[in-house]
Amino acid sequence: MPEYHPSNIETKWQKIWEKTGLFQGTVGKTVENKLYLLFAFAYPSGSGLHVGHVESKTALDILARYNRMRGRQVFFPVGWDAFGLPAENYAVRTGVHPAETTRKAIDTFRRQIKRLGISYDWKSEVATSHPEYYKWTQWIFLKLFEKGMAYKKPGMVNWCPSCQTVLANEQVVDGVCERCGTEVVQKSLEQWYFKITDYKDELITDLEQVDWPKATEEQQLNWIGKSEGANVQFVLVADGKSIGNLEVYTTAHDTIFGCTFMVIAPEHGLVEKILSGVVKVPEKTKKEVKRYVEYVAGKTELERQTQKKKTGVMVDGVVVINPVNGEKLPIYVADYVLAGYGAGAIMAVPGHDERDFEFASEHGLKVVFTAKSKSGNGDIDFISYGQIKQSRQDFVVINSGEFDGMDYVEGRKAILDRLKREERGEEKTQYKLRDWLISRQRYWGAPIPIVYDKEGKVHPVKEEHLPWRLPTDVEFKPTGESPLHGSAELKDRVEKLYGVGWSPEYDTMDTFVDSSWYFLRYPTKTLESTKQEAQNSKQAPNSKLEITNGKESLPFDPELTRAWLPVDFYMIGPEHIVLHLLYARFLTKFLRDCGYLQFDEPFTAMRHQGMILGPDHKKMSKSKGNVIDPDEVIEKFGADTLRVYEMFMGPIEADKPWAARSVVGVYRFLSRIYTLANEAIEQNKSENRNSKFEKGDGGRTDQKLLVALHKTIQAVSEDIPKLKFNTAIARMMEFVNLWGGKNTKVLSIGDADLGLFVKVLAPFAPFMSEELWQNLKSNKQKTENNG
């Protein structure tokens, strides 16, 4: 009886599948019952795949194989988010060009993925760093520019004074540069933006069209941050005289009687007036404000929003007048208020806002409560405005003059009406969403296709000059400018094509731009690859591969896009559920409005995988020494074992720790199936039956086992579409234990029924299933010949 040697079986079938082109070139313009499956664009790191990648890719591969067996036309593409910081940082340290490290990393990923049996359509393969891909990223930029949706203006960036370069938020750790440890400051630079805010309302309402986890939809809504409130004017007083108004935007104007101090952001215009002497304050106060502003300059917005201790300084000599009760309120400059939201100033209500309460506690400021619960015991205490907002009718207004006793539904309207009558307030809808800053002062990204004439005016690169190639004659050492500044070839190219004295744009694009449209490219890339192969083999006449709509070249074929898009099912890690999704949705809507697409949302259904933790129950990392190398697991136990183990660990969306002993258990489970199946095949052959397993003959199945088999088929068929892979495997284990567990009699199974079980197993363990299926086919042929 043959023993289970996964390395032999898996290597054999991997080669056969690759040679026969299984699952390759699967798109067509005529589609019935299609299923477009997509896994989040992978960054090909130099360290290769880790077991976390295996979980998500295997889950989607199971869906792909299952649905193909059910007769659906499945498209399952693959590609690489190949631009980005890690390769460039490596180049800074070693001098090795990012193109070289990226190519090697992709080769490693490709080898590992094929070894896992992931049934990707490799004809779809793209990499964002390839000119044939970023040509179209630049094309999209030019379309945005043409419509006035791409523009340039000054913007704040993270700046490292030592490295003399701009840093992304992820390169700033605890306020210092991750490269050199120098304190990071905020600096204003001219930057390119996309006008995503033009779609802010549609980005909210169109969430009704998708099947996404509720938490993901909430994250999208929180980032867009739509809020209904009011602009309120507080009178600003210095040296006993009114010097104008201080405007604040608030969603909680119904708590205005509880406002006991004001807070302005360090970037607020009033701060500049204080430091310049336009608004007179004591010299001591001016110095304290100056020191505080310099201190805050080293913090990112994220750090300012998440820090526990609330810091700030009082602006002595300046107060505001509360418009509803005439009280004089102190003003503080504090970094927990951001310049980008509202007017960069807040009315602080410590009785109903946690951050204001923390600040008031730190600085010994008065707290006034303006709400109490109708159902409470009469005690007056802190109630967050979030609680009030959820059910305003359940709370009573207190400490608010003539509005006392009203509930918060009535009081909210009445207080706003008074502010309007006295011309101290007006209704306003506010959004946290800001236009998308896409400029990066780095090398390893898609060059922004813009040139400047002698007067510095902006001009788009002509479409016939796309791809606007990334130059190679650069150094990666940080100098305070984008590495592209050092390219003589780029400067010569611009002057040759556009005129002497013209200059290029030196910034590259945020890599989120590359990954915000890749799903649109895949079907057309598959079609182009298929045509190219046919031409190379002289099976088709040479013709232009470029796609057009009769007027212009396009990144995606219109008919193919109509047939296959939007994506039916998207699996993505929870770390990508805000910006990547938001940007992909924005570009989809923009391209739709340009007439290139016919749908509103790019991803119809979406789910998220959890994290595979180390054996120590902590996140895997090299520094912790708890990373599990999938190659080592495959070498010892086989790819099928790794696939089945990771699907059996627990629910796909949960975080799960690695357990080596459980891997051994799964290996024994698969070995048992292999032994039982081959024993059954031999037994059925030896009985010299006419083994027509595809027609239901070829050996008899024990009645008890037959009932269990069909229950297993039903259960697994129901579990797979629900992503309940762990319970599906548990049902198969129950069946195998009945079939022939350690201490039980081996029950007979005919070839036809064994074939059914092999089909059930195939999406999970494709290599072994293929081997067993071929053994069954061979058995059928031999017994037919004998008969």
Residue pairs with C-beta under 8 A, 6 or more apart in sequence:
1 675
1 678
1 679
1 682
2 674
2 678
3 675
4 670
4 671
4 674
4 675
4 768
6 637
6 638
6 639
6 640
6 641
6 670
6 767
6 768
7 635
7 638
9 638
9 767
9 768
9 771
10 115
10 117
10 634
10 638
10 639
10 640
10 767
12 771
13 117
13 766
13 767
13 770
13 771
14 114
14 115
14 117
14 767
17 23
18 114
22 119
23 64
23 68
23 76
23 119
23 120
23 121
24 121
24 122
24 123
25 121
25 123
25 526
25 529
25 530
26 73
26 74
26 75
26 76
26 121
26 526
27 75
27 121
27 124
27 523
27 526
27 527
27 560
27 563
27 564
28 73
28 563
29 557
29 559
29 560
29 563
30 563
31 73
31 563
31 564
32 73
33 71
33 72
33 73
34 72
34 73
34 74
34 75
34 563
34 564
34 568
35 63
35 64
35 67
35 72
35 73
35 74
35 75
35 568
35 569
36 75
36 564
36 565
36 566
36 567
36 568
36 569
37 60
37 63
37 64
37 67
37 74
37 75
37 76
37 567
37 568
37 569
38 60
38 77
38 519
38 567
38 569
38 570
38 571
38 603
39 56
39 57
39 60
39 570
39 571
39 572
40 56
40 570
40 571
40 572
40 573
40 576
40 580
41 79
41 80
41 81
41 515
41 518
42 53
42 79
42 80
42 81
42 109
43 80
43 81
43 82
43 84
43 86
44 80
44 81
44 82
44 102
44 105
44 106
44 108
44 109
45 86
45 105
46 86
46 90
46 101
46 104
46 105
46 108
47 622
48 105
48 108
48 109
48 112
48 629
48 631
49 108
49 109
49 112
49 113
49 630
50 612
50 620
50 627
50 628
50 629
50 630
51 612
51 620
51 628
51 630
51 633
51 642
51 646
51 658
52 609
52 611
52 612
52 620
53 630
54 116
54 612
54 630
54 642
54 643
54 646
55 609
55 610
55 612
55 646
55 647
55 649
55 652
56 571
56 573
56 609
57 113
57 116
57 118
58 116
58 118
58 643
58 646
58 647
59 571
59 609
59 647
59 652
59 723
59 725
60 76
60 569
60 571
61 76
61 116
61 117
61 118
61 119
61 643
61 763
61 766
62 647
62 720
62 725
62 763
62 764
63 569
63 720
63 721
63 723
63 763
64 74
64 76
64 119
65 119
65 762
65 763
65 766
66 720
66 721
66 763
67 74
68 74
69 759
69 762
69 763
75 121
75 124
75 522
75 523
75 526
75 564
76 119
76 120
76 121
77 120
77 121
77 124
77 125
77 522
77 523
77 525
77 526
78 113
78 118
78 120
78 121
78 122
78 124
78 125
79 124
79 125
79 126
79 127
79 128
79 518
79 521
79 522
80 102
80 106
80 109
80 125
80 126
80 127
80 128
80 129
81 128
81 511
81 514
81 515
81 518
82 102
82 106
82 127
82 128
82 129
82 130
83 128
83 129
83 134
83 444
83 445
83 446
83 508
83 511
83 514
84 444
84 445
84 511
85 168
85 170
85 171
85 442
85 444
87 98
87 101
87 102
87 105
87 444
88 98
88 442
88 443
88 444
88 476
89 179
90 96
90 98
90 101
91 97
91 98
91 101
91 443
91 444
91 476
92 179
92 476
92 477
92 478
95 476
97 472
98 129
98 443
98 444
99 129
99 472
102 127
102 129
106 127
112 630
112 631
113 120
115 631
115 634
115 639
116 630
116 634
116 639
116 642
116 643
117 639
117 640
117 643
117 766
117 767
119 766
121 526
123 525
123 526
123 529
123 530
123 533
124 522
124 523
124 525
124 526
124 529
125 525
125 529
126 133
126 518
126 521
126 522
126 525
127 133
128 134
128 137
128 446
128 511
128 514
128 515
128 518
129 444
131 467
131 469
131 470
132 467
133 514
133 521
134 446
134 447
134 467
134 470
134 514
135 466
135 467
135 468
136 517
136 521
136 555
137 446
137 509
137 513
137 514
137 517
138 446
138 447
138 448
138 449
138 461
138 466
138 467
138 468
139 463
139 466
139 555
140 513
140 517
140 555
140 587
140 591
141 150
141 448
141 449
141 509
141 513
142 449
142 460
142 461
142 463
142 466
143 590
143 591
143 594
144 150
144 194
144 195
144 590
145 450
145 460
146 460
147 590
147 594
148 195
149 194
149 195
149 198
149 590
150 192
150 193
150 194
150 195
150 438
151 192
151 193
151 195
152 190
152 191
152 192
152 193
152 458
153 190
153 191
153 193
154 188
154 189
154 190
154 191
155 188
155 189
155 190
155 191
155 193
155 437
155 439
156 186
156 187
156 188
157 166
157 167
157 186
157 187
157 188
157 189
157 191
158 166
158 167
158 168
158 169
158 171
158 172
158 184
158 185
158 186
158 187
158 300
159 165
159 166
159 167
159 184
159 185
159 186
159 187
160 166
160 167
160 177
160 179
160 180
160 182
160 184
160 478
161 182
161 183
161 185
162 177
162 180
162 182
163 177
163 179
163 180
163 182
163 478
164 478
164 479
164 480
164 481
165 441
165 478
165 479
165 480
166 187
166 189
166 440
166 441
166 442
167 177
167 178
167 184
168 440
169 300
169 302
171 177
171 178
171 179
172 178
172 184
172 300
172 303
174 303
175 183
175 184
175 298
175 299
175 300
175 303
176 182
176 183
176 184
176 298
177 183
177 184
179 478
183 298
184 298
184 300
185 297
185 298
186 297
186 298
189 439
189 441
191 437
191 438
191 439
191 507
192 437
192 438
192 439
192 448
192 450
192 505
192 507
192 509
193 435
193 436
193 437
193 438
194 435
194 436
194 438
194 586
195 435
196 203
196 433
196 435
196 436
196 582
196 583
196 586
197 431
197 433
197 434
197 435
199 585
199 586
199 589
199 590
200 224
200 226
200 431
200 433
201 226
202 589
202 600
203 220
203 224
203 433
203 582
203 585
203 586
203 589
204 221
204 224
204 226
206 585
206 589
206 600
206 601
207 217
207 220
207 221
209 600
209 601
209 604
210 217
210 601
210 603
210 604
210 605
210 606
211 604
211 605
211 606
212 603
212 605
212 606
213 606
213 607
213 608
216 574
216 577
216 581
216 606
216 608
219 577
219 578
220 577
220 578
220 581
220 582
223 432
223 433
223 578
223 579
223 582
224 431
224 432
224 433
224 582
225 341
225 430
225 431
225 432
225 433
226 429
226 430
226 431
227 251
227 429
227 430
227 431
227 432
228 251
228 427
228 429
229 249
229 250
229 251
229 252
229 253
229 427
229 428
229 429
229 430
230 249
230 250
230 253
230 416
230 419
230 425
230 426
230 427
230 428
231 247
231 248
231 249
231 343
231 425
231 426
231 428
232 247
232 248
232 249
232 250
232 253
232 256
232 323
232 347
232 419
232 424
232 425
233 245
233 246
233 247
233 323
233 423
233 424
233 425
234 245
234 246
234 247
234 248
234 262
234 320
234 321
234 322
234 323
234 329
234 347
235 242
235 245
235 246
235 320
235 321
235 323
236 242
236 243
236 244
236 245
236 246
236 270
236 318
236 320
237 243
237 318
237 319
237 320
237 321
237 328
238 279
238 280
238 281
238 317
238 318
239 280
239 317
243 279
246 262
246 264
246 270
246 320
246 331
246 345
247 343
247 345
248 262
248 342
248 343
248 345
248 346
248 347
249 341
249 342
249 343
249 428
249 430
250 256
250 342
250 346
250 347
251 385
251 389
251 430
252 349
252 352
252 353
252 385
252 388
252 389
253 412
253 415
253 416
253 419
253 425
254 370
254 397
254 408
254 411
254 412
254 415
254 416
255 349
255 351
255 352
255 370
255 371
255 385
255 388
256 322
256 323
256 324
256 347
256 349
256 415
256 419
257 322
257 324
257 325
257 368
257 370
257 399
257 400
257 401
257 403
258 349
258 350
258 351
258 352
258 368
258 369
258 370
258 399
258 400
259 322
259 329
259 347
259 348
259 349
260 329
260 348
260 349
260 350
260 360
260 365
260 366
260 367
260 368
261 329
261 330
261 331
261 332
261 348
261 360
261 365
261 366
262 320
262 329
262 330
262 331
262 332
262 345
262 346
262 347
262 348
263 312
263 331
263 332
263 333
263 334
263 336
263 337
263 345
263 346
263 348
263 356
263 359
264 270
264 271
264 331
264 332
264 333
264 334
264 337
264 344
264 345
265 271
265 333
265 334
265 335
265 337
265 338
265 339
265 344
265 345
266 292
266 293
266 296
266 297
266 333
266 334
266 335
266 339
267 339
267 344
268 333
268 339
268 344
268 345
269 344
270 279
270 318
270 331
270 345
271 289
271 293
271 333
273 279
274 281
274 285
274 286
274 289
274 315
274 318
275 286
275 289
275 290
275 293
277 286
279 318
280 317
281 289
281 315
281 316
281 317
281 318
282 316
282 317
284 316
285 313
285 314
285 315
285 316
285 317
288 313
289 313
289 315
289 333
292 311
292 312
292 313
292 333
293 333
296 304
296 335
299 307
299 335
301 338
301 340
304 335
304 336
304 338
305 336
305 338
307 335
307 336
309 362
310 334
310 336
310 355
310 358
310 359
310 362
311 334
311 335
311 362
312 332
312 333
312 334
312 335
312 336
312 359
312 363
313 332
313 333
313 334
314 330
314 331
314 332
314 363
315 330
315 331
315 332
315 333
318 331
319 328
319 329
319 330
319 331
320 328
320 329
320 331
321 327
321 328
321 329
322 328
322 329
323 419
323 422
323 424
323 425
324 400
324 401
324 415
324 418
324 419
324 424
325 401
330 365
332 348
332 359
332 363
334 359
336 355
336 359
337 344
337 345
337 346
338 344
340 432
340 434
341 430
341 432
342 430
346 356
348 356
348 359
348 360
348 365
349 356
349 368
349 370
349 385
350 356
350 357
350 359
350 360
350 361
350 365
350 366
350 367
350 368
351 357
351 367
351 368
351 369
351 370
351 371
351 382
351 383
352 369
352 370
352 371
352 382
352 383
352 384
352 385
352 388
353 384
353 385
354 384
357 367
357 382
359 365
360 366
360 367
367 382
368 399
369 380
369 381
369 382
369 383
369 398
369 399
370 397
370 398
370 399
370 400
371 383
371 388
371 395
371 396
371 397
371 398
371 408
372 378
372 379
372 380
372 383
372 395
372 396
372 398
373 383
373 394
373 395
373 396
374 394
374 395
374 396
374 407
375 394
380 398
383 395
387 395
388 395
388 408
392 407
392 408
392 409
392 412
393 407
393 408
393 409
394 407
395 407
395 408
396 405
396 406
396 407
396 408
397 403
397 404
397 405
397 406
397 407
397 408
397 411
398 404
400 411
400 415
403 411
403 414
403 415
406 414
416 425
416 427
419 425
419 426
420 426
436 510
436 512
436 583
436 586
437 510
438 448
438 509
438 510
438 512
438 513
439 448
439 507
439 509
439 510
440 482
440 507
440 508
440 509
440 510
440 511
441 481
441 482
441 506
441 507
442 482
442 483
442 508
443 470
443 474
443 476
443 482
443 483
443 484
443 508
444 508
445 470
445 508
445 509
445 510
445 511
445 514
446 470
446 508
446 509
446 513
446 514
447 468
447 469
447 470
447 484
447 504
447 505
447 508
447 509
448 505
448 507
448 508
448 509
449 460
449 461
449 465
449 466
449 468
449 505
450 458
450 459
450 460
450 461
450 504
450 505
451 459
451 460
451 461
451 494
451 498
451 502
451 503
451 504
451 505
452 458
452 459
452 502
452 503
452 504
452 505
453 459
453 498
453 499
453 501
453 502
454 499
454 501
454 502
459 498
461 468
462 497
463 552
463 553
465 497
470 508
471 484
471 487
471 489
471 490
471 493
472 489
473 486
473 487
473 488
473 489
474 483
474 484
474 486
474 487
475 483
475 486
476 483
479 485
479 486
481 506
482 506
482 507
482 508
484 490
484 504
484 506
484 507
484 508
485 506
490 504
491 503
491 504
493 504
494 502
494 503
494 504
495 501
495 502
512 579
512 580
512 583
513 583
515 580
515 583
515 584
516 580
516 583
516 584
516 586
516 587
517 555
517 584
517 587
517 588
517 591
519 565
519 567
519 584
519 602
519 603
520 555
520 556
520 561
520 565
520 588
520 591
520 597
520 602
521 555
521 556
523 556
523 557
523 560
523 561
523 563
523 564
523 565
524 547
524 555
524 556
524 557
524 560
524 561
527 557
527 560
528 545
528 547
531 540
531 543
531 545
532 545
534 540
535 541
535 542
535 543
546 553
547 553
547 554
547 555
547 556
547 557
548 554
549 558
554 596
556 596
558 596
561 596
561 597
562 598
565 597
565 599
565 602
566 588
566 599
566 601
566 602
566 603
566 604
567 602
567 603
567 604
568 604
568 605
569 604
569 605
569 606
569 607
570 603
570 605
570 606
570 607
571 606
571 607
571 608
571 609
572 580
572 581
572 606
572 608
573 608
573 609
574 608
577 608
581 603
584 602
584 603
585 601
585 602
588 597
588 599
588 600
588 601
588 602
589 600
591 597
592 598
592 599
592 600
607 652
607 653
607 723
608 653
609 652
609 653
610 650
610 651
610 652
610 653
610 654
610 655
610 656
611 619
611 655
611 656
612 620
612 628
612 646
612 649
612 655
612 656
612 657
612 658
613 619
613 620
613 655
613 656
613 657
613 658
614 620
614 624
614 626
614 627
614 628
614 657
614 658
615 626
615 628
615 657
615 658
615 659
615 660
616 624
616 626
616 657
617 657
618 624
618 626
620 626
620 627
620 628
621 627
628 658
630 642
633 641
633 642
633 663
634 642
637 663
637 664
637 666
637 667
638 667
638 670
638 767
638 768
639 767
640 670
640 764
640 765
640 766
640 767
640 768
641 663
641 666
641 667
641 670
642 663
643 764
643 765
644 666
644 669
644 670
644 729
644 764
644 765
645 662
645 663
645 666
647 725
647 726
647 728
647 729
647 764
648 662
648 666
648 725
648 726
648 729
648 730
649 656
649 659
649 662
649 726
650 656
650 726
651 724
651 726
652 723
652 725
652 726
653 723
669 733
669 736
670 765
670 768
672 736
672 740
673 736
673 761
673 768
674 768
674 772
676 736
676 739
676 740
676 746
677 754
677 757
677 758
677 772
677 775
678 772
678 775
679 746
680 699
680 748
680 749
680 750
680 751
680 754
681 751
681 754
681 775
681 776
681 779
683 699
683 748
684 691
684 698
684 699
684 750
684 751
684 779
684 783
685 691
685 779
685 782
685 783
687 699
688 783
688 786
688 787
689 697
689 698
689 699
689 783
690 697
690 698
690 783
690 784
690 787
691 697
691 698
691 699
691 751
691 779
691 780
691 782
691 783
691 784
692 698
692 752
692 780
692 784
693 699
693 750
693 751
693 752
693 754
693 755
693 776
693 779
693 780
694 752
694 755
694 780
695 752
696 752
697 750
697 751
697 752
698 750
698 751
698 752
698 779
698 780
698 783
699 748
699 749
699 750
699 751
699 752
699 754
700 748
700 750
701 709
701 747
701 748
701 749
701 750
701 753
702 747
702 748
702 749
704 738
704 747
705 735
705 738
705 739
705 747
705 748
705 749
705 753
706 753
708 734
708 735
708 738
708 739
709 735
709 749
709 753
709 756
709 757
711 731
712 731
712 732
712 734
712 735
712 757
712 760
713 756
713 760
715 727
715 728
715 731
716 728
716 731
716 732
716 760
719 725
719 727
719 728
719 731
720 728
720 763
725 764
728 764
729 764
732 760
732 761
732 764
735 757
737 744
738 744
738 747
739 746
739 747
739 749
740 746
740 747
749 757
751 776
751 779
751 780
754 772
754 776
755 773
755 776
758 769
758 772
758 773
758 776
759 769
761 768
761 769
762 769
762 770
762 773
